[in-house]
Amino acid sequence: MSVSNIVIATNLTEYFEDSSTLMDYGQVTELIVNFIKNEIEVRKSKGVVIGVSGGIDSAVLAYLAVKALGKTKVLGLLLPDKDVTPLNDITDGVEVCKRLGIEYKKADVDSPKQGFNKILDRTENKIVAGNLVARIRMCILYYYAGLKGRLVLGSSNKTELVLGYFTKYGDGGADLLPLGDLYKTEILELGRYLKIPSAILEKKSSARLWTDQITEKELGMSFSQIDLVINKLSEFQEEKKYNQISEYENDFTGLDSLSVQRIQKLIDSNKHKLSFPPVCELPKITVG
């Protein structure tokens, strides 16, 4: 898809502010609650395990899980890294669990991380090191899921899934993704509807894989901008407007062509994260 002819247009934030008012978050809540409830029943699971990070996505997920299953079937796991995780993430995560009345445990990832570092080649590559931490967290989540006969609820949203902004077999590892069809901007609105604490709603999003990591800063765009680009690119793809994008430049309000190209590149390069590894299919070969 060529986006080289897209130019800067007008205000962008208004698009999602306007569209968010059209979404019935009461109905969204009901649909997600029913999804969780039905999946747990069909899979004959005893409940769910959630990584509670102190951020908006996991908070919204925990609130919805309790609505679906009741507080006794939801376990919250706080998995801080002392080198990276700020204290307010821990206190906010604990506050969510206490408000909901769910069981929660704190398991620091420092010890297993140090254990890995003793046997691995050291690296200054923060993405590689950060992905290791994400996969350690996944291991802990699945340990408790197996221990209690439960499923892991992943908190990834549509923005993260489409961009591939998650660690493969790390925070991308989950049994169910109840928030996977909601953009980040919509998660924030749903959080307001659910009356998530303001300290969490106003917090800058971060995967907490290295010090001072801020998602919007890392991606170079605000979530409202990113979500608009993803939404419009998907519309163009569905309507087969690959060669006519320049005619719709006003749909990319406030963005230049390089910004749109960066999003498209992320989508294309990370598609592998959304599929199973390809299997080498062999023909039926018999001796002789």
Secondary structure in CASP SS format (residue, H / E / C, confidence):
PFRMAT SS
TARGET T0000
AUTHOR 0000-0000-0000
METHOD secondary structure of the structure
MODEL  1
M C 1.00
S C 1.00
V C 1.00
S C 1.00
N C 1.00
I C 1.00
V C 1.00
I C 1.00
A C 1.00
T C 1.00
N C 1.00
L C 1.00
T H 1.00
E H 1.00
Y H 1.00
F H 1.00
E H 1.00
D H 1.00
S H 1.00
S H 1.00
T C 1.00
L C 1.00
M C 1.00
D C 1.00
Y H 1.00
G H 1.00
Q H 1.00
V H 1.00
T H 1.00
E H 1.00
L H 1.00
I H 1.00
V H 1.00
N H 1.00
F H 1.00
I H 1.00
K H 1.00
N H 1.00
E H 1.00
I H 1.00
E H 1.00
V H 1.00
R C 1.00
K C 1.00
S C 1.00
K C 1.00
G C 1.00
V E 1.00
V E 1.00
I E 1.00
G E 1.00
V C 1.00
S C 1.00
G C 1.00
G C 1.00
I H 1.00
D H 1.00
S H 1.00
A H 1.00
V H 1.00
L H 1.00
A H 1.00
Y H 1.00
L H 1.00
A H 1.00
V H 1.00
K H 1.00
A H 1.00
L H 1.00
G C 1.00
K H 1.00
T H 1.00
K H 1.00
V E 1.00
L E 1.00
G E 1.00
L E 1.00
L E 1.00
L C 1.00
P C 1.00
D C 1.00
K C 1.00
D C 1.00
V C 1.00
T C 1.00
P C 1.00
L H 1.00
N H 1.00
D H 1.00
I H 1.00
T H 1.00
D H 1.00
G H 1.00
V H 1.00
E H 1.00
V H 1.00
C H 1.00
K H 1.00
R H 1.00
L H 1.00
G C 1.00
I C 1.00
E E 1.00
Y E 1.00
K E 1.00
K E 1.00
A C 1.00
D C 1.00
V C 1.00
D H 1.00
S H 1.00
P H 1.00
K H 1.00
Q H 1.00
G H 1.00
F H 1.00
N H 1.00
K H 1.00
I H 1.00
L C 1.00
D C 1.00
R C 1.00
T C 1.00
E C 1.00
N C 1.00
K H 1.00
I H 1.00
V H 1.00
A H 1.00
G H 1.00
N H 1.00
L H 1.00
V H 1.00
A H 1.00
R H 1.00
I H 1.00
R H 1.00
M H 1.00
C H 1.00
I H 1.00
L H 1.00
Y H 1.00
Y H 1.00
Y H 1.00
A H 1.00
G H 1.00
L H 1.00
K H 1.00
G C 1.00
R C 1.00
L E 1.00
V E 1.00
L E 1.00
G C 1.00
S C 1.00
S C 1.00
N C 1.00
K H 1.00
T H 1.00
E H 1.00
L H 1.00
V H 1.00
L H 1.00
G C 1.00
Y C 1.00
F C 1.00
T C 1.00
K C 1.00
Y C 1.00
G C 1.00
D C 1.00
G C 1.00
G C 1.00
A C 1.00
D C 1.00
L E 1.00
L C 1.00
P C 1.00
L C 1.00
G C 1.00
D C 1.00
L C 1.00
Y C 1.00
K H 1.00
T H 1.00
E H 1.00
I H 1.00
L H 1.00
E H 1.00
L H 1.00
G H 1.00
R H 1.00
Y H 1.00
L C 1.00
K C 1.00
I C 1.00
P C 1.00
S H 1.00
A H 1.00
I H 1.00
L H 1.00
E C 1.00
K C 1.00
K C 1.00
S C 1.00
S C 1.00
A C 1.00
R C 1.00
L C 1.00
W C 1.00
T C 1.00
D C 1.00
Q C 1.00
I C 1.00
T H 1.00
E H 1.00
K H 1.00
E H 1.00
L H 1.00
G C 1.00
M C 1.00
S C 1.00
F H 1.00
S H 1.00
Q H 1.00
I H 1.00
D H 1.00
L H 1.00
V H 1.00
I H 1.00
N H 1.00
K H 1.00
L H 1.00
S H 1.00
E H 1.00
F H 1.00
Q H 1.00
E H 1.00
E H 1.00
K C 1.00
K C 1.00
Y C 1.00
N C 1.00
Q C 1.00
I H 1.00
S H 1.00
E H 1.00
Y H 1.00
E H 1.00
N H 1.00
D H 1.00
F H 1.00
T C 1.00
G C 1.00
L C 1.00
D C 1.00
S H 1.00
L H 1.00
S H 1.00
V H 1.00
Q H 1.00
R H 1.00
I H 1.00
Q H 1.00
K H 1.00
L H 1.00
I H 1.00
D H 1.00
S H 1.00
N C 1.00
K H 1.00
H H 1.00
K H 1.00
L H 1.00
S C 1.00
F C 1.00
P C 1.00
P C 1.00
V C 1.00
C C 1.00
E C 1.00
L C 1.00
P C 1.00
K C 1.00
I C 1.00
T C 1.00
V C 1.00
G C 1.00
END
